[in-house]
Amino acid sequence: MQRLLAVLLFSFALVTGAFGQATLRVGDPVELRIGGVPAEDQTQLNNTYSVDAGGAINLPYIGKVHAEGTTPSQLARSIEDSFRTNKIYSNPNITIIMQPSARFVNVGGSVRSPSRVQFTEDMTLLTAINAAGGFNDFADQRHVRLLRGNEVTVYDVRDKIEVPQSFF
């Protein structure tokens, strides 16, 4: 019976939206900067907010605005639209800055040290496995499973294409 290596990447870190911008998740801190409004309102609104368990941020004057799954630029447009629609400000200019937050992947199965590994943007399946100590002696490297949400993809990590390099 073949042993199947399961590389569990439950929270495969960076979900990207339009133009490769990261999308917001529950718990993410975001910094809001507003222009085009009175200075005293800027002082009150310019702040760091967190995406709550319901996927929203709660702002003065307009209340909850859906944030989970949106990019910073999409969230900024949504907030500007809310201020205009509610006739609070006629020409707000919102900038949303994602605060850096550590994101992790879980690597398990037939690896030497199953663990939670900090995600980096250049991470590959093999770098995640190597960060968990590499394959153990029983790993089936032809059937490595990647789990993202409810989707399972099987990879043969031994299947590679070698491109000869020029001597020049």
Secondary structure, 3 states (H helix, E strand, C coil): CCCCEEECCCCCCCCECHHHCECCCCCCEEEEEEECCCHHHHHHHCEEEECCCCCEEEECCCEEEECCCCCHHHHHHHHHHHHHHCCCCCCCEEEEEECCCCCEEEECCCECCCEEEECCCCCCHHHHHHHCCCECCCCCCCCEEEEECCEEEEECCCCCCCCCCCCC
